[in-house]
Amino acid sequence: MEHIELFFKSIFIDNMVFATFLGMCSYLAVSKKVSTAVGLGAAVIFVLAITVPLNWLLDQYILQPGALSWLGAEYADYDLSFLSFIMFIATIATMVQLVEIVVEKFSPSLYNSLGIFLPLIAVNCAILGGSLFMQSREIATLGLATTYGVGSGIGWFLAILAIAAIREKIRYSSVPPALRGLGITFIITGLMAIGFMSFGGMLTGGDDEEKETKTAQMESEVDKKESTDKTLVAEGNLNNNTKIEE
């Protein structure tokens, strides 16, 4: 259940484009055609699915304070968290280079259409943001980190695919001259972001029930404690009266 919740939350509620507006440069530049958007979106899914769990391992076993304790007690006080950005970007750059080689080998037309934006995935803030969000949200296990990486990639893929399909259609629409190009694209992106905000209620029902249950439990515990205190006070008064009579 936790994996499913995190998966849908990373796609719809915490969407990289519509919730945090990360990766906007590639989102705007490569979304003129659906075929190009699909290729770049698939590359982003692959890179996020690989780099987020790899960076989780780096964070858990190398970068966090005390993470090197598995090497011995003398390494337990080491803190390499200042290397997070360098290590994360190195992992991302390696995976992007692998994607670039594969795309150039098996789909030269897609490689040419993506142009400079394929190697620029290495410095795409959405890719680095996935690893940094994983670190800041303290995702507990490697499986959850993989789920978060895949979900974040699919969310970015859906965003660029949707805007590419819309931009292909509005070529034949009567758009005011002042809004043609990036103007209407920004407006549509803002409207889509507002629409994605409505998904925020998808996973809140269970949280409300849990909060109500915890509140009821706390109230019952408080009531029990008060009744216990009253009983103890009554017993104390009874003992005092007995002593006085004696």
N, C-alpha and C positions, 0 to 999 in steps of 0.2 A: 504493500500500500504506500509506503514511504517513497519508493522509486517512482510509482505512478504519479503521485502528488508532485514530486520534484520535477518530473518530466513535463507535465502539463503546465506547471508554474513557470518553468524556464522558457517555454514556448510562447505562452499567451500573456501571463501576468508580468513577468520580468523580461519581456522581449527586448533583445539588445538594441533594436532600432527604435521601437515605439515607446519603450519605457525609459531607456537611458540615452537614446540617440547616439549610440556608438557605431562606428563603421560607416558614417554618413558619406565619406568621400567616395568609396567604392559603390555604395548604395545609389548615389546620384549619378555617377559617371558611367556605370556599366548596366544601367537599368533601361536603356533605350530599346533593347530587343530582348524578347523572352528567351531565345536560345542562348544568348550570352549570359543572361542572368542565371539561367539554370546551371550553366557550367561553373560560374563563379560561386554560386550558392552551394553546389555539391563539393567544391574544393574547400569552402569554409566549414562545412559539416565535417569533412574528413580531418581537417587540421584541428578543429576544436575537440573532436572525439578522441584524438590521439594526445594532444598537448595537455588538456586539462587533467586526465589521470596521471600522465607522466610528471607534470608539475606538482600534483598532489603527493606523489611518492617523494619527489625532491624536497617538498616542504616538510613532510612528516619525518623523513629519515636523515635529512641533511641540514635544512635551513632553520627550523624552529629552535628556540632556546632549549638546550638539553637533548636535541634530537640525535646527537652523535653518541649517546650513552651506550648504544649497541656495540660500539667499538671498544668500550671499556669504561671503567669508572673515572679515569683521568680525563675523559673527553666530555663528561656530563655537564660541565660548566660552559662549554663553548656555545656561542650565539652567532650564527652566520646569516641571520635574517636580513642583514644589510645587502646580501648578494641576491635577494629575491628577484629583482628586476633583471639583472644580468643573466641569471640562470633561466628564468622564464623565457626571455627573449631569445636566448641561445637555442632552447628546445623548439620554440616556434619557428625560428629561422631554418633549423634543420628539417623540420617537417614540410615547410613551404618549399624548400629546395627539392625535396623528394616529389612533392606534388607537381612542381614545374617540370621536372624531368619526365614524369609519367605522362602529363598532358601533352608535352611537346612530342613525345614518342608516338602516342596512340591517337592524338587528335590535333594535328598541326593547324587545322582551320580554327578550332576553338582557341588554341594557343595564340594565334595571330589576332583573333578578335578581342581577346582579353588584354593583349598588349602588356603595358607596364603594370597594370593593376593586379596581375597574377603574382609577380614577385613582391608587390607592395602589401600582400596579405601578411608578410612578416612584420610590418609595422602598422597593421590594421588595429585600431584601438579596440575593436570588438573581440579580436583574438586574445590580446593581452588582458582585456577586461574579464573574459571568461575565467582565466587563471587567477586574477586578483580577487574577483568575486568569490571564487571557490575558497580562496585563502581567508578572506575577511568574514565569510559566513560560516567558517569552521565546519565544512562538510566532513562528516565523520569517517566514511569508509571509501575505499577505492571504487567500489561498485556505484555508490552515489555520485562520486566525482565523474565517472564515465557517463552516467545518466544525465548529469547536469551539462556535460560537454556536448553530448549528442542533442539534447533538448535545446540548448542555446544555439547550436548550429542550425537546427531545423527552424527555429524561430527567425533567425536572420535570413535563411533561405526563403521562407514564406513571405517575409517582408519585401525582399528584392523581387521575388517572382510576382507578387501582387502589384507592385508599382510599375514593373516592366509591362505587365499585361494592360494596365490602365493607360500607360504612356503610349502604347501602340494604338489604342483605341482613340485617344484624344487627338491624334494627328488628323483625324477626319472630323473633329468637332469644331464648333465655332467658339474658339477661345479668344478673349480680348487680346489685342496685340501686346499690351503691356504685361500680360501674365504668361505669354507663351514661353516655353522652355522651363527653366528652373522655378519661375514664379508659381506656376500652376502645380508643379511637382511638390514644392514646399507646402502649398495649401492642402493638397491631397494627402501628403504625409501627416500633416497635423490632424486632419479629419480621421485618418486611419488610426492615429495614436489615441484619439478620443474614443474611437470604437473599441480599441483593444483594452482601454481602461475598464470597460464594462465587464471584462473577464475577471476582474478583481474579486467578484463575488462568488466565483466558482468554488473556491476551496475554503471559504470562511464559515460555512455552516457548521462543519465539524468543530472548528475552533471555538465557536460560540457555545456549542453544547459542552465542550470540555471545560470552558471557563465557568459556565453555570454549575456544572458538577463539582468543580473544585471549590467554587464559592459556597455551595450547599454543604460540602464536607467541612470547610473551615467554620461555617456558622454552627454546624452540629458539634464540632470539637469545642468551640467557644462555649456553647450551651452546657456541654458536659462538664467543662472546667468550672463554670460558674456554679453549677449544681453541686459539684464536688466541694468547692470552697464553702458554699453555704452549709453543707452537711458537716464539714470539719468545724466551722464556726459554731454551729449548733451543738456539736458534741463537746467542744471546748467550754461553752457556756454551761452545759449540763454538768460537766465535771467540776467546774468552779462552784456551782450551786451546791453540789453534793459535799464538797470540802467545807464550805461555809456552814452547812447544817451540822456536819460532824463536829 
